[in-house]
Amino acid sequence: MVTKSYSEPLDDIERAQIEIDFSAGSITIDSLSPTSPNFVEANSEVRNSQQTMKVKFHQQDGEGNLYLSPANQQFWGEGGIRWEVSLTRNIPLAINIKSAASDMNLDFSKLKVTELRLDVDVGNYKVTMPSSAGTTHAYIEADVANIEVTIPDKVAARIQVDADLSATDIDKRRFPQQGDYYVSPDFDSAQNRIELEIDSDVGRVQVR
């Protein structure tokens, strides 16, 4: 597979807003090493000699704004494409991801993701939440999808699931049910915690 690389230095970025619009294929998001000088490093598949990722980036008043979107889709041919994105673990991040049909492996465990929105249509999605980001507000909306969310050990969570026709599997030992929520016993006092809302129409939702 031929890929095209992109990177952006961290420089004096103190926080960042990241928006990813991914149409079809597979995408992996994880963290850079703690000593990396970069804000982002990305590899995107080249299809029929055409790059598949369009990048927009600007920085102002210490905030970085990154937008990744599909490019040259008329040259993709059959099947989706592959992206790999690695982000700095050294600043707070707000991440918004949209996808039509894809397989995603999103490992935020070492990232300081304070806000996450995942809006997806069809596919399989594995999401590992941050382990040391303070409070993370996360919202996942899915049409026909299998969603697997992992809450790291020693991270508390308050979870609300609107499953419609989806099958649900919530670890009630870690997150006992309290009315419409599943809540860690130490949620109010936890240093690191996840506020998670999932709205799924059809498919499967697992939180562990």
Backbone bond lengths (Angstrom), bond angles and torsions (degrees), N, CA, C in turn:
res aa  C-N    CA-C-N  psi(-1)  N-CA   C-N-CA  omega(-1)  CA-C   N-CA-C  phi
1 M - - - 1.459 - - 1.523 109.94 -
2 V 1.313 117.08 129.21 1.456 122.77 177.07 1.526 108.62 -89.14
3 T 1.333 117.04 133.94 1.461 120.74 -178.94 1.524 110.88 -127.75
4 K 1.317 114.88 160.19 1.460 122.31 174.00 1.518 107.80 -118.03
5 S 1.334 116.81 134.12 1.457 121.90 -176.09 1.526 111.35 -101.76
6 Y 1.317 114.10 147.79 1.469 121.40 176.70 1.519 107.96 -141.64
7 S 1.327 116.45 141.27 1.461 120.63 175.17 1.523 109.58 -147.61
8 E 1.322 114.08 157.55 1.462 121.09 178.40 1.520 107.12 -139.77
9 P 1.349 118.40 129.95 1.464 119.46 -179.26 1.524 111.99 -70.58
10 L 1.324 115.60 152.06 1.460 120.51 178.79 1.526 111.24 -71.44
11 D 1.333 116.21 -41.40 1.466 121.85 -179.81 1.527 110.06 46.34
12 D 1.334 117.88 -124.58 1.468 120.37 -176.99 1.524 112.71 -106.55
13 I 1.340 116.53 27.05 1.463 120.05 174.66 1.531 109.03 -69.35
14 E 1.316 116.92 128.25 1.463 121.81 -177.90 1.524 113.00 -104.36
15 R 1.330 116.53 -20.94 1.464 122.54 -179.86 1.522 106.69 -160.58
16 A 1.329 117.13 163.93 1.463 117.93 -175.79 1.516 111.95 -150.87
17 Q 1.331 114.25 147.78 1.459 123.80 170.53 1.531 106.96 -109.45
18 I 1.327 116.74 127.66 1.461 121.24 -177.10 1.519 108.88 -125.66
19 E 1.322 115.97 127.17 1.463 121.31 176.75 1.520 108.68 -123.15
20 I 1.317 116.00 128.59 1.461 121.81 -179.33 1.517 108.64 -124.86
21 D 1.322 115.53 121.65 1.466 122.33 176.80 1.525 106.57 -110.99
22 F 1.324 116.37 106.50 1.465 120.96 -173.73 1.517 108.71 -119.41
23 S 1.324 116.44 124.93 1.468 118.67 -172.31 1.524 112.50 -85.52
24 A 1.334 117.79 -64.36 1.467 119.55 -174.66 1.519 110.37 -151.04
25 G 1.345 115.21 139.25 1.460 120.23 179.52 1.509 110.52 133.11
26 S 1.335 116.53 -141.77 1.459 120.89 179.43 1.524 109.56 -133.59
27 I 1.318 115.00 143.22 1.457 120.91 -179.75 1.519 109.07 -138.48
28 T 1.324 115.20 138.76 1.458 122.81 175.97 1.522 108.37 -121.18
29 I 1.329 116.15 132.26 1.459 120.98 174.95 1.521 108.08 -125.63
30 D 1.337 116.25 130.21 1.455 120.76 177.58 1.524 109.03 -147.96
31 S 1.337 117.00 -161.16 1.460 121.34 -173.21 1.519 111.50 -110.96
32 L 1.328 115.18 149.29 1.454 121.82 169.73 1.526 109.20 -75.94
33 S 1.319 116.63 167.99 1.458 120.31 175.59 1.527 109.28 -66.77
34 P 1.339 118.40 154.81 1.471 120.42 -177.68 1.523 113.16 -60.22
35 T 1.323 117.53 -26.13 1.465 121.31 -176.67 1.524 113.12 -96.14
36 S 1.317 117.69 2.70 1.462 119.87 -179.68 1.527 110.57 -63.74
37 P 1.337 118.07 136.31 1.470 120.73 177.62 1.522 113.07 -81.09
38 N 1.331 117.32 -0.31 1.459 120.55 -172.31 1.524 113.00 -99.82
39 F 1.307 114.34 154.00 1.458 123.30 171.60 1.520 110.30 -82.64
40 V 1.326 116.91 -41.83 1.460 121.59 -178.89 1.519 109.61 -148.44
41 E 1.320 115.38 145.73 1.462 122.97 167.95 1.522 106.78 -132.80
42 A 1.331 116.62 132.80 1.461 120.37 -177.14 1.518 110.57 -139.05
43 N 1.324 114.80 143.74 1.461 122.14 172.20 1.523 107.91 -123.09
44 S 1.321 116.04 129.42 1.462 120.66 179.46 1.518 109.44 -126.12
45 E 1.315 114.72 140.90 1.458 120.67 -178.90 1.521 110.89 -64.36
46 V 1.332 115.59 139.25 1.460 122.16 172.29 1.524 107.63 -96.98
47 R 1.320 116.74 126.20 1.460 121.30 -176.92 1.532 109.05 -120.75
48 N 1.345 115.66 123.46 1.472 121.16 -178.75 1.528 111.50 52.69
49 S 1.346 114.45 43.85 1.473 123.36 177.93 1.525 113.40 66.98
50 Q 1.323 117.97 13.50 1.461 121.62 -179.37 1.532 109.58 -117.90
51 Q 1.330 115.90 135.80 1.456 118.97 176.29 1.526 110.25 -69.69
52 T 1.327 116.16 152.38 1.469 121.08 -174.83 1.525 113.05 -112.05
53 M 1.334 117.28 -1.95 1.462 121.00 -177.98 1.525 110.55 -120.72
54 K 1.318 115.25 129.69 1.458 121.81 173.46 1.522 108.03 -106.09
55 V 1.328 116.92 132.48 1.457 121.93 -174.88 1.527 110.55 -117.82
56 K 1.324 115.19 132.03 1.461 121.18 169.17 1.524 107.52 -126.12
57 F 1.330 116.62 129.82 1.463 120.48 -179.34 1.519 109.57 -143.03
58 H 1.320 115.82 136.94 1.455 119.50 168.96 1.520 109.25 -149.19
59 Q 1.299 114.75 158.60 1.458 121.75 -176.12 1.518 109.16 -133.81
60 Q 1.335 115.59 136.06 1.459 120.25 178.59 1.518 109.43 -154.77
61 D 1.326 115.78 132.49 1.470 122.14 176.16 1.525 112.10 53.45
62 G 1.319 116.56 41.97 1.457 121.45 176.16 1.508 115.34 81.18
63 E 1.335 118.30 -0.77 1.468 121.21 179.94 1.519 110.64 -109.51
64 G 1.326 115.94 128.19 1.453 121.14 174.35 1.515 110.55 -95.44
65 N 1.318 116.48 141.49 1.465 122.20 177.20 1.522 108.59 -126.06
66 L 1.330 115.49 117.36 1.461 121.63 -176.26 1.519 109.38 -120.59
67 Y 1.335 115.64 131.86 1.465 121.17 178.21 1.520 108.56 -129.71
68 L 1.331 116.33 119.81 1.463 122.67 177.67 1.520 108.49 -112.89
69 S 1.336 116.40 129.24 1.463 120.42 -178.13 1.523 109.96 -143.45
70 P 1.329 117.75 162.84 1.470 120.76 -179.02 1.530 111.49 -67.71
71 A 1.331 114.51 151.00 1.464 121.10 177.31 1.520 109.87 -135.72
72 N 1.318 115.75 146.82 1.475 122.73 172.71 1.526 113.08 55.09
73 Q 1.321 116.98 43.41 1.462 119.81 -177.03 1.525 113.07 -63.06
74 Q 1.309 117.12 -23.07 1.469 119.87 179.52 1.525 112.10 -66.83
75 F 1.355 117.19 -14.96 1.459 120.94 -179.74 1.528 112.96 -101.71
76 W 1.336 117.43 1.50 1.457 119.58 -174.06 1.524 112.85 -71.07
77 G 1.315 117.96 -31.87 1.454 119.75 -174.86 1.520 110.27 73.17
78 E 1.338 115.54 -150.81 1.461 120.53 -178.09 1.528 111.01 -77.79
79 G 1.319 115.23 144.25 1.458 120.44 174.03 1.516 112.76 83.75
80 G 1.333 114.95 164.89 1.450 120.97 179.51 1.512 111.91 -86.37
81 I 1.332 115.10 -176.04 1.460 120.90 -178.27 1.536 109.40 -119.12
82 R 1.327 115.86 175.92 1.458 120.93 -176.40 1.525 110.14 -123.39
83 W 1.339 114.68 132.97 1.456 121.84 172.03 1.525 109.09 -123.77
84 E 1.329 114.82 147.91 1.458 122.05 171.75 1.524 107.73 -130.37
85 V 1.326 116.66 125.28 1.459 121.68 -175.53 1.527 109.02 -128.59
86 S 1.333 116.61 129.78 1.462 122.04 176.09 1.523 108.54 -122.16
87 L 1.333 115.91 135.04 1.465 121.92 -173.46 1.522 111.02 -120.78
88 T 1.336 114.97 156.32 1.458 119.54 177.23 1.525 111.09 -64.35
89 R 1.321 114.52 144.96 1.462 119.92 177.05 1.530 111.32 -100.06
90 N 1.339 117.59 9.11 1.460 121.50 -169.07 1.523 115.47 -102.62
91 I 1.342 119.09 -4.40 1.460 121.37 179.92 1.530 109.83 -137.43
92 P 1.340 117.55 158.17 1.471 120.02 176.02 1.526 111.53 -66.79
93 L 1.336 115.57 140.53 1.460 121.99 -177.81 1.522 110.35 -127.65
94 A 1.326 115.63 138.71 1.465 122.32 168.50 1.519 106.63 -113.39
95 I 1.335 117.62 121.90 1.465 122.03 -171.16 1.519 110.14 -121.81
96 N 1.327 115.19 131.42 1.464 122.83 178.06 1.526 107.71 -126.44
97 I 1.339 116.92 118.54 1.462 121.63 -176.64 1.519 109.57 -122.98
98 K 1.337 115.47 131.68 1.462 121.73 174.21 1.518 108.59 -122.45
99 S 1.331 116.50 141.00 1.461 120.07 -179.24 1.519 110.26 -149.83
100 A 1.341 115.52 142.90 1.466 120.63 178.46 1.523 111.18 -88.73
101 A 1.335 116.78 -55.60 1.468 120.96 -178.69 1.518 108.14 -150.68
102 S 1.324 116.96 110.15 1.459 117.74 -174.83 1.517 111.57 -162.37
103 D 1.326 114.04 168.93 1.451 123.30 167.65 1.524 106.70 -110.14
104 M 1.319 116.87 125.68 1.456 121.18 -177.78 1.514 110.72 -124.32
105 N 1.328 115.17 138.38 1.456 122.04 171.08 1.522 106.68 -123.98
106 L 1.315 116.12 103.76 1.460 122.26 -173.20 1.520 108.87 -111.16
107 D 1.322 116.54 104.98 1.461 121.75 -178.66 1.526 108.68 -105.45
108 F 1.331 115.27 95.93 1.456 121.29 179.74 1.524 111.81 -97.24
109 S 1.320 118.27 11.66 1.463 121.41 -169.53 1.527 112.91 -58.83
110 K 1.331 117.91 -32.52 1.464 120.88 -177.76 1.526 112.49 -106.85
111 L 1.326 116.19 9.44 1.458 120.91 -179.62 1.530 110.74 -102.09
112 K 1.327 115.85 154.62 1.463 121.58 177.63 1.528 109.23 -94.69
113 V 1.313 115.51 64.57 1.463 120.81 179.76 1.526 108.39 -83.65
114 T 1.318 116.14 112.45 1.463 120.74 -179.65 1.523 111.95 -95.47
115 E 1.336 116.71 -23.67 1.461 121.62 176.92 1.523 108.84 -138.48
116 L 1.332 115.98 134.24 1.462 121.22 178.72 1.518 109.15 -138.08
117 R 1.317 115.55 130.51 1.464 120.97 171.34 1.521 107.90 -130.06
118 L 1.326 115.50 125.82 1.461 122.41 179.91 1.522 108.09 -123.62
119 D 1.331 116.21 114.75 1.467 122.47 -176.72 1.525 107.62 -120.24
120 V 1.346 116.94 107.10 1.462 120.32 -170.68 1.525 110.85 -131.18
121 D 1.321 114.71 154.69 1.461 120.61 178.90 1.527 111.00 -98.48
122 V 1.350 116.52 -70.62 1.462 122.16 -174.36 1.523 109.19 -130.47
123 G 1.352 117.11 141.17 1.454 118.66 173.77 1.511 113.41 144.15
124 N 1.333 114.58 -167.87 1.457 123.35 179.85 1.527 108.08 -120.87
125 Y 1.328 115.66 129.87 1.455 120.20 -171.70 1.525 109.90 -133.56
126 K 1.333 115.76 121.06 1.455 121.91 175.11 1.527 108.00 -112.19
127 V 1.325 115.65 123.88 1.460 121.05 -176.00 1.522 108.86 -127.67
128 T 1.325 116.82 121.59 1.458 121.91 172.49 1.520 107.83 -105.35
129 M 1.312 116.52 120.51 1.454 121.65 -174.92 1.535 111.73 -76.18
130 P 1.337 116.93 163.15 1.471 120.50 -179.11 1.525 112.09 -64.26
131 S 1.326 115.27 149.43 1.463 120.36 179.45 1.523 112.47 -99.16
132 S 1.335 118.19 -18.92 1.471 119.60 -175.91 1.527 111.37 -151.46
133 A 1.326 115.75 53.60 1.470 120.48 -178.74 1.520 112.34 -109.54
134 G 1.345 117.58 12.33 1.454 119.17 -173.11 1.518 109.20 75.19
135 T 1.325 117.38 -125.50 1.464 121.75 177.28 1.520 110.05 -98.65
136 T 1.327 115.93 127.03 1.461 122.24 177.12 1.522 109.05 -113.80
137 H 1.324 116.32 127.27 1.461 122.10 174.63 1.524 107.65 -100.45
138 A 1.334 116.92 119.05 1.467 121.11 -175.02 1.520 110.38 -128.39
139 Y 1.331 115.16 134.99 1.466 121.32 177.69 1.522 108.15 -131.98
140 I 1.324 116.62 125.86 1.460 122.44 179.82 1.521 108.44 -121.08
141 E 1.330 116.15 123.78 1.460 121.84 177.36 1.519 108.43 -121.50
142 A 1.339 117.19 126.51 1.461 121.22 -175.23 1.520 110.49 -137.90
143 D 1.332 115.56 145.29 1.462 120.97 176.47 1.531 110.55 -90.05
144 V 1.334 117.03 -73.44 1.465 122.24 178.83 1.521 106.88 -126.10
145 A 1.333 117.21 95.79 1.461 119.10 -170.77 1.519 111.17 -155.32
146 N 1.323 114.22 156.15 1.452 122.40 169.87 1.527 107.45 -103.56
147 I 1.324 116.04 121.37 1.459 121.55 -175.09 1.519 109.12 -119.81
148 E 1.315 116.16 125.19 1.462 121.99 178.48 1.521 108.39 -123.28
149 V 1.325 116.49 113.42 1.460 122.13 -177.78 1.524 109.32 -111.40
150 T 1.324 115.86 131.01 1.459 121.67 176.45 1.524 109.10 -112.69
151 I 1.329 115.76 124.51 1.462 122.04 173.65 1.527 106.85 -98.01
152 P 1.335 119.42 118.29 1.469 120.25 -177.48 1.527 112.36 -58.45
153 D 1.320 115.83 154.17 1.456 121.30 174.47 1.528 109.85 -55.91
154 K 1.313 116.75 146.78 1.463 124.69 178.64 1.530 112.85 69.15
155 V 1.326 116.87 11.02 1.465 121.47 173.10 1.524 107.92 -110.80
156 A 1.316 116.48 128.49 1.461 121.21 179.42 1.525 109.95 -87.31
157 A 1.326 116.00 162.53 1.463 119.47 -179.98 1.518 110.99 -151.14
158 R 1.322 114.28 149.33 1.464 122.33 166.97 1.524 106.38 -123.08
159 I 1.327 116.05 119.90 1.463 121.93 -167.68 1.518 109.86 -121.53
160 Q 1.314 115.72 133.36 1.461 121.70 172.78 1.519 108.10 -125.21
161 V 1.331 117.01 128.91 1.461 121.83 -176.99 1.523 109.78 -124.67
162 D 1.325 115.80 124.24 1.465 122.61 170.37 1.521 105.85 -109.21
163 A 1.333 116.54 99.72 1.462 120.51 -165.33 1.517 114.56 -96.40
164 D 1.334 119.76 -15.51 1.464 121.62 -176.74 1.530 110.02 49.91
165 L 1.350 117.87 -111.47 1.466 121.85 -179.67 1.526 112.76 -98.76
166 S 1.316 118.09 11.60 1.459 121.20 -179.54 1.528 110.88 -84.83
167 A 1.331 115.70 145.76 1.459 121.18 171.41 1.523 108.57 -79.52
168 T 1.324 117.07 139.79 1.460 120.49 -178.18 1.522 110.77 -120.62
169 D 1.324 114.82 144.77 1.462 122.27 178.18 1.528 106.95 -141.56
170 I 1.324 116.35 95.91 1.460 122.53 -179.30 1.527 108.42 -108.60
171 D 1.323 117.19 134.29 1.457 121.36 178.39 1.538 108.83 -72.33
172 K 1.324 116.11 95.25 1.462 120.35 -175.18 1.524 112.56 -75.82
173 R 1.328 117.66 -14.03 1.462 118.64 174.72 1.529 110.32 -70.35
174 R 1.314 116.49 -41.00 1.467 120.18 177.14 1.519 111.81 -80.77
175 F 1.341 115.06 -34.15 1.462 120.45 -172.89 1.538 109.37 -128.23
176 P 1.332 117.63 78.04 1.470 120.32 -179.53 1.531 111.01 -59.99
177 Q 1.329 115.42 145.85 1.457 119.65 -177.99 1.525 110.80 -77.14
178 Q 1.344 114.91 134.27 1.458 122.70 175.12 1.526 107.39 -131.83
179 G 1.317 116.83 94.35 1.456 120.25 -176.43 1.520 110.93 65.39
180 D 1.322 116.71 -121.61 1.460 121.44 -179.16 1.524 113.02 -87.12
181 Y 1.341 117.34 2.09 1.461 120.90 -174.35 1.526 110.86 -119.24
182 Y 1.322 114.68 159.77 1.458 123.24 168.47 1.527 105.65 -116.19
183 V 1.344 117.02 120.91 1.460 119.54 -165.92 1.527 110.93 -133.13
184 S 1.320 115.93 133.04 1.461 120.82 171.83 1.523 109.23 -64.52
185 P 1.337 118.06 139.67 1.465 120.20 -179.95 1.529 113.32 -58.19
186 D 1.340 116.92 -30.48 1.465 120.66 -177.48 1.526 112.38 -101.83
187 F 1.324 117.47 22.55 1.465 119.83 -173.06 1.528 112.24 -57.98
188 D 1.329 117.71 -45.97 1.464 120.51 -174.21 1.523 112.76 -64.79
189 S 1.321 117.58 -29.36 1.467 120.63 -176.60 1.524 113.32 -101.91
190 A 1.315 118.01 -4.34 1.468 121.03 -173.99 1.526 111.71 -69.47
191 Q 1.318 115.36 138.95 1.464 120.77 176.86 1.527 110.94 -72.39
192 N 1.324 115.96 -37.04 1.463 121.43 178.58 1.526 108.53 -119.85
193 R 1.331 116.22 124.56 1.462 119.28 -175.08 1.526 110.25 -151.65
194 I 1.328 114.14 155.92 1.458 122.16 -177.01 1.522 109.13 -119.27
195 E 1.321 116.51 125.18 1.467 122.66 168.35 1.522 106.10 -96.71
196 L 1.333 117.47 106.22 1.462 121.49 -171.38 1.523 111.22 -119.49
197 E 1.320 115.61 127.12 1.462 122.01 173.81 1.522 108.65 -123.20
198 I 1.330 116.30 128.65 1.462 121.83 -179.83 1.520 108.98 -123.01
199 D 1.326 115.65 127.93 1.466 122.37 176.91 1.525 107.03 -121.85
200 S 1.331 116.67 106.86 1.463 121.46 -174.09 1.523 110.19 -126.70
201 D 1.322 116.69 131.43 1.463 120.90 -179.00 1.531 111.58 -82.72
202 V 1.345 116.39 -62.50 1.465 121.79 -177.15 1.522 108.36 -134.99
203 G 1.341 116.42 138.56 1.458 119.75 178.18 1.511 111.07 137.67
204 R 1.336 115.33 -140.05 1.465 120.72 -177.69 1.523 109.05 -141.89
205 V 1.316 115.83 137.99 1.457 122.08 178.43 1.520 108.46 -124.26
206 Q 1.318 116.37 123.46 1.468 121.62 177.72 1.524 108.84 -126.96
207 V 1.324 116.41 132.55 1.461 121.85 174.95 1.514 107.53 -129.97
208 R 1.318 116.04 126.02 1.466 120.32 -179.21 1.521 110.10 -142.21
